[in-house]
Amino acid sequence: MISFQLSEEQRLAQTMAAELARATLRPAARDADEQLAAPPSVLNEIWAAGIVQSQAEADAARSATLNAILLEELAVATSFAVAAAAPLGFVSAIATHGADAQKKALLPLFTGDSYRAASVAIMEPDFAFDVSAIRTTAVKTPNGYRLSGIKGPVPLARSCGHFLVVARCDDGVEAFIVERGAKGVTIGERRPNIGLRALETATVTFTNVEVSASARLGESAGCDVQRIVDSARTALAAIMTGISRAVMEFVIPYTKERVVHGAPLAQKQVIAFRLADMRIEIDAMRWMTWKAASILEKGGDATRQAQLAYTYAGEHAMWIADEGVQMLGGHGYLRDNPVEMWYRDARTVSALEGIVGV
């Protein structure tokens, strides 16, 4: 029998993440959006929850499903959710695909007490970007590889210590671990986005960056880049599910209290039906995301399910956010309410590819 009931461990972790989001992240989200920066104190509180560190421990029991559950809860403050998911994606990729020497060198860096930024760099700043047609190249040299290309937007790029750069080479598509301080790595100016404004995203240019053969993820064995893409799409689907739920949970009390023409908005048939549709779509997004995460967790081929979850969540998160703005009328466009911020964040997240992971 298929059951979507959470285990005791999952419920406890979900409650922890929900409380962190309620008490710390959501109250700080608006100021971070206005100031165009994520406060280090808030990032450290996210880190203190242990979500990333638990994945970096040598004997960690990693669960993509649990991570998807946590990201949904954190997504009430979307910039902070992505700030958590970016190093999570990097660490998960190293832990899953890395050679022993790579795990030993990198994973301990993420077990400390302070937030540490890192990111998976798949997306490229091109309107015609296609994850199946990566333009960044890795040319073999006598000592390793030479990387050339541009990645972006990369969250918290100036703070990242490492990038996991996906590039095309003779052997197909591979991922390479690149230190931010490597010669030829240039961090561009921050890019103004409609949403996720607190993340200080920027492009990262790799100009003939020389890396050793040991920088190739998995070393001589290489890695499964498609699985890294699947993990990223699952994480983004979880975040979009969380944004959608935040919108729904905000507009339901509003429509119950807002009286128009002698009756609460929620009693208007058109509003009631749309609220019901919101709930249906959010549940569908969640089940699709959890199914993709479960397949990843069990080591199966999650490509189809991750793509379905990512695409479905992207389409319906935007519909739900738009409906939320409309239900609030003129108030939906005011910064006094968080719905306009969630609308902008949903639009931005739905256009991203490969910067996070579960």
C-alpha positions as CSV (number, residue, x, y, z in Angstrom):
1,M,0.0,0.0,0.0
2,I,1.3,3.5,-0.9
3,S,1.4,5.9,2.0
4,F,2.3,9.5,2.2
5,Q,2.4,9.6,6.0
6,L,5.6,11.0,7.4
7,S,7.8,9.0,9.7
8,E,8.4,10.3,13.2
9,E,11.9,11.5,12.2
10,Q,10.4,13.4,9.2
11,R,7.7,15.0,11.3
12,L,10.2,16.2,13.9
13,A,12.5,17.7,11.2
14,Q,9.5,19.3,9.4
15,T,8.4,20.9,12.7
16,M,11.9,22.2,13.3
17,A,12.1,23.7,9.8
18,A,8.6,25.2,10.1
19,E,9.4,26.9,13.4
20,L,12.7,28.3,12.0
21,A,10.7,29.7,9.0
22,R,8.0,31.1,11.2
23,A,10.1,32.6,13.9
24,T,13.2,33.8,12.0
25,L,13.1,33.6,8.2
26,R,9.7,35.0,7.3
27,P,10.1,38.1,9.6
28,A,13.5,38.8,8.0
29,A,12.5,38.1,4.4
30,R,11.0,41.5,3.6
31,D,14.0,43.5,4.9
32,A,16.4,41.2,3.1
33,D,14.4,41.7,-0.2
34,E,14.5,45.5,0.4
35,Q,18.1,45.6,1.3
36,L,19.1,43.3,-1.5
37,A,21.2,41.2,0.8
38,A,20.8,38.2,3.1
39,P,21.9,39.0,6.7
40,P,24.8,36.8,7.8
41,S,23.0,36.3,11.2
42,V,20.0,34.8,9.4
43,L,22.2,32.6,7.2
44,N,23.9,31.3,10.3
45,E,20.6,30.5,11.9
46,I,19.7,28.4,8.9
47,W,23.1,26.7,9.2
48,A,22.5,26.0,12.9
49,A,19.5,23.9,11.9
50,G,22.1,21.4,10.6
51,I,20.4,20.6,7.3
52,V,23.7,20.9,5.3
53,Q,26.1,19.6,8.0
54,S,24.1,16.4,8.3
55,Q,24.7,15.7,4.7
56,A,28.4,16.4,5.0
57,E,29.1,13.9,7.7
58,A,31.0,10.8,6.6
59,D,28.5,8.3,7.9
60,A,25.4,10.5,7.1
61,A,22.1,8.8,6.3
62,R,21.2,11.1,3.4
63,S,17.6,11.4,2.4
64,A,16.5,13.4,-0.6
65,T,12.8,13.0,0.5
66,L,13.6,14.6,3.9
67,N,15.5,17.4,2.2
68,A,12.5,18.1,-0.1
69,I,10.2,18.3,3.0
70,L,12.5,20.8,4.7
71,L,12.9,23.0,1.6
72,E,9.1,23.2,1.3
73,E,8.9,24.6,4.8
74,L,11.8,27.1,4.3
75,A,10.3,28.4,1.1
76,V,8.0,30.8,2.9
77,A,11.2,32.9,2.8
78,T,12.3,31.9,-0.7
79,S,15.7,33.6,-0.9
80,F,16.7,31.9,2.3
81,A,15.4,28.5,1.1
82,V,17.6,28.8,-2.0
83,A,20.5,30.0,0.2
84,A,20.1,26.7,2.1
85,A,19.6,24.5,-1.0
86,A,22.6,25.8,-2.9
87,P,25.3,24.4,-0.6
88,L,23.1,21.4,0.0
89,G,23.2,20.7,-3.7
90,F,27.0,21.0,-3.7
91,V,27.5,18.8,-0.7
92,S,25.0,16.2,-1.9
93,A,26.8,16.0,-5.3
94,I,30.2,15.6,-3.6
95,A,28.8,13.0,-1.2
96,T,27.0,11.0,-3.9
97,H,29.5,11.2,-6.8
98,G,32.8,12.3,-5.4
99,A,35.9,10.2,-5.1
100,D,37.2,9.3,-1.6
101,A,39.9,12.0,-1.7
102,Q,37.3,14.6,-2.8
103,K,34.9,13.7,0.0
104,K,37.8,13.8,2.5
105,A,39.0,17.2,1.4
106,L,35.6,19.0,0.9
107,L,32.9,17.6,3.1
108,P,34.6,18.6,6.4
109,L,34.5,22.2,5.2
110,F,30.7,22.2,5.6
111,T,30.5,20.8,9.1
112,G,31.4,24.0,10.9
113,D,29.2,26.4,12.9
114,S,29.0,29.2,10.3
115,Y,27.2,29.4,7.0
116,R,29.4,28.4,4.0
117,A,28.3,29.2,0.5
118,A,28.9,26.9,-2.5
119,S,26.8,26.3,-5.6
120,V,26.2,23.9,-8.5
121,A,26.9,25.9,-11.6
122,I,24.9,24.4,-14.5
123,M,22.8,27.3,-15.8
124,E,24.3,29.7,-18.3
125,P,23.1,33.4,-18.9
126,D,21.5,32.8,-22.3
127,F,17.9,33.0,-23.2
128,A,18.4,30.0,-25.4
129,F,20.0,28.0,-22.6
130,D,19.4,24.3,-22.7
131,V,20.7,21.9,-20.1
132,S,21.3,19.3,-22.8
133,A,23.5,21.7,-24.8
134,I,26.0,23.1,-22.2
135,R,28.3,25.7,-23.8
136,T,31.0,25.8,-21.1
137,T,33.9,23.6,-22.2
138,A,36.5,21.5,-20.5
139,V,39.5,20.8,-22.8
140,K,42.0,18.1,-21.7
141,T,45.5,19.2,-21.0
142,P,48.6,17.3,-20.0
143,N,47.9,18.1,-16.4
144,G,44.1,18.1,-16.3
145,Y,41.5,20.3,-17.9
146,R,41.1,23.9,-19.1
147,L,37.6,25.4,-18.4
148,S,36.1,28.2,-20.4
149,G,32.6,29.6,-20.2
150,I,30.1,31.6,-18.2
151,K,27.7,30.4,-15.6
152,G,24.8,32.3,-14.0
153,P,22.9,33.4,-12.2
154,V,24.8,31.9,-9.3
155,P,23.4,32.6,-5.8
156,L,25.7,34.4,-3.4
157,A,28.5,34.0,-6.0
158,R,30.9,36.4,-4.2
159,S,30.6,34.4,-1.0
160,C,31.0,30.9,-2.6
161,G,34.2,29.1,-1.7
162,H,33.7,26.5,-4.4
163,F,31.7,26.0,-7.6
164,L,30.7,22.7,-9.1
165,V,30.9,23.6,-12.8
166,V,29.2,21.4,-15.4
167,A,31.0,21.5,-18.7
168,R,31.2,19.7,-22.0
169,C,34.4,17.8,-22.7
170,D,35.5,15.0,-25.0
171,D,34.0,12.3,-22.7
172,G,30.6,14.0,-22.7
173,V,29.4,16.2,-19.9
174,E,31.3,16.3,-16.6
175,A,31.3,18.3,-13.4
176,F,34.5,20.0,-12.1
177,I,35.2,21.3,-8.6
178,V,36.6,24.8,-8.9
179,E,37.8,27.1,-6.1
180,R,36.6,30.6,-6.2
181,G,40.2,31.9,-6.0
182,A,41.5,29.9,-9.0
183,K,43.2,31.9,-11.7
184,G,40.8,32.9,-14.5
185,V,37.7,32.8,-12.3
186,T,35.9,36.2,-12.4
187,I,32.8,37.1,-10.4
188,G,30.6,39.6,-12.2
189,E,28.5,42.4,-10.8
190,R,25.4,41.3,-9.0
191,R,22.4,40.8,-11.4
192,P,19.2,42.6,-10.6
193,N,16.4,40.0,-10.5
194,I,12.6,40.5,-10.2
195,G,12.7,38.0,-7.3
196,L,15.2,36.4,-5.0
197,R,16.7,39.8,-4.6
198,A,18.4,39.0,-1.3
199,L,20.6,36.3,-2.9
200,E,23.0,38.7,-4.6
201,T,23.2,36.5,-7.7
202,A,25.9,37.1,-10.3
203,T,27.5,35.5,-13.3
204,V,30.8,33.6,-12.9
205,T,33.2,33.6,-15.8
206,F,35.8,30.9,-16.3
207,T,38.5,32.1,-18.6
208,N,41.0,29.3,-19.4
209,V,40.9,28.1,-15.8
210,E,43.4,25.3,-15.3
211,V,42.3,22.5,-13.0
212,S,43.9,19.2,-12.2
213,A,42.5,15.9,-13.2
214,S,41.6,15.4,-9.6
215,A,39.1,18.3,-9.9
216,R,36.9,16.2,-12.1
217,L,34.0,15.0,-9.9
218,G,34.5,11.3,-9.4
219,E,38.1,11.7,-10.7
220,S,38.8,9.1,-13.4
221,A,35.4,7.4,-12.9
222,G,33.5,10.7,-13.7
223,C,30.0,11.3,-12.4
224,D,26.4,11.1,-13.5
225,V,25.6,14.7,-14.4
226,Q,22.0,13.9,-15.2
227,R,21.5,12.8,-11.6
228,I,22.8,16.2,-10.4
229,V,20.3,17.9,-12.7
230,D,17.5,15.6,-11.4
231,S,18.4,16.5,-7.8
232,A,18.3,20.2,-8.7
233,R,14.9,20.0,-10.4
234,T,13.5,18.1,-7.4
235,A,14.8,20.8,-5.0
236,L,13.4,23.6,-7.1
237,A,10.0,21.8,-7.3
238,A,10.0,21.5,-3.5
239,I,10.7,25.2,-3.1
240,M,8.0,26.2,-5.6
241,T,5.6,23.9,-3.7
242,G,6.5,25.8,-0.5
243,I,5.9,29.2,-2.2
244,S,2.5,28.1,-3.4
245,R,1.5,26.8,0.0
246,A,2.6,30.1,1.6
247,V,0.4,32.0,-0.8
248,M,-2.6,29.8,-0.2
249,E,-2.2,29.9,3.6
250,F,-2.1,33.7,3.5
251,V,-5.1,34.3,1.2
252,I,-7.5,31.9,2.8
253,P,-7.8,33.9,6.1
254,Y,-7.9,37.1,4.1
255,T,-10.8,36.0,1.9
256,K,-12.7,34.7,4.9
257,E,-12.4,38.1,6.6
258,R,-12.7,40.4,3.6
259,V,-16.4,41.3,3.2
260,V,-17.5,42.4,-0.3
261,H,-21.1,43.2,-1.1
262,G,-22.3,41.9,2.2
263,A,-20.5,38.5,2.3
264,P,-16.9,37.3,2.8
265,L,-14.9,36.8,-0.4
266,A,-14.4,33.1,0.5
267,Q,-18.2,32.5,0.1
268,K,-18.1,33.8,-3.5
269,Q,-18.3,30.7,-5.7
270,V,-15.5,31.8,-8.0
271,I,-13.2,32.4,-5.1
272,A,-14.1,29.2,-3.3
273,F,-13.4,27.1,-6.4
274,R,-10.1,28.8,-7.0
275,L,-9.0,28.1,-3.4
276,A,-10.0,24.5,-3.9
277,D,-8.0,24.3,-7.1
278,M,-5.0,25.8,-5.3
279,R,-5.1,23.1,-2.7
280,I,-5.5,20.4,-5.3
281,E,-2.5,21.7,-7.3
282,I,-0.3,22.1,-4.2
283,D,-1.0,18.5,-3.2
284,A,-0.2,17.3,-6.7
285,M,3.1,19.3,-6.7
286,R,4.1,17.8,-3.4
287,W,3.3,14.2,-4.4
288,M,5.2,14.6,-7.6
289,T,8.2,16.1,-5.8
290,W,8.3,13.5,-3.1
291,K,8.1,10.7,-5.8
292,A,11.1,12.2,-7.6
293,A,13.0,12.5,-4.3
294,S,12.1,8.9,-3.3
295,I,13.5,7.6,-6.6
296,L,16.7,9.6,-6.1
297,E,17.0,8.3,-2.6
298,K,16.7,4.7,-3.7
299,G,19.3,5.2,-6.5
300,G,16.8,4.8,-9.4
301,D,16.4,6.8,-12.6
302,A,14.6,9.9,-11.6
303,T,15.0,11.9,-14.8
304,R,11.4,11.7,-16.0
305,Q,9.8,12.2,-12.6
306,A,12.1,15.1,-11.7
307,Q,11.3,16.8,-15.0
308,L,7.6,16.3,-14.5
309,A,7.7,17.7,-10.9
310,Y,9.8,20.7,-12.0
311,T,7.7,21.6,-15.0
312,Y,4.4,21.1,-13.2
313,A,5.5,23.0,-10.2
314,G,6.8,25.9,-12.3
315,E,3.5,26.3,-14.2
316,H,1.2,26.0,-11.2
317,A,3.3,28.0,-8.8
318,M,3.0,31.0,-11.1
319,W,-0.8,30.4,-11.4
320,I,-1.2,30.2,-7.7
321,A,0.9,33.3,-7.0
322,D,-1.0,35.2,-9.6
323,E,-4.3,34.1,-8.2
324,G,-3.1,35.2,-4.7
325,V,-2.3,38.7,-6.0
326,Q,-5.7,38.9,-7.7
327,M,-7.6,37.7,-4.6
328,L,-6.1,40.5,-2.5
329,G,-7.2,43.1,-5.1
330,G,-5.2,46.3,-4.8
331,H,-3.6,45.1,-1.6
332,G,-1.9,42.3,-3.6
333,Y,0.5,44.8,-5.1
334,L,1.5,46.4,-1.9
335,R,4.6,45.6,0.0
336,D,2.6,45.5,3.2
337,N,1.6,42.0,2.1
338,P,4.1,39.2,1.3
339,V,2.1,37.9,-1.7
340,E,3.7,40.3,-4.2
341,M,7.1,39.1,-3.0
342,W,6.2,35.5,-3.4
343,Y,4.8,36.3,-6.9
344,R,8.2,37.7,-7.9
345,D,10.1,34.8,-6.2
346,A,7.9,32.2,-8.0
347,R,8.6,33.8,-11.3
348,T,12.3,33.8,-10.7
349,V,12.6,30.3,-9.3
350,S,10.5,28.8,-12.1
351,A,13.2,30.1,-14.6
352,L,16.2,28.6,-12.8
353,E,18.0,25.4,-13.5
354,G,20.6,23.5,-11.6
355,I,21.8,25.8,-8.8
356,V,20.5,23.7,-5.8
357,G,19.9,20.1,-4.9
358,V,18.4,17.7,-2.4
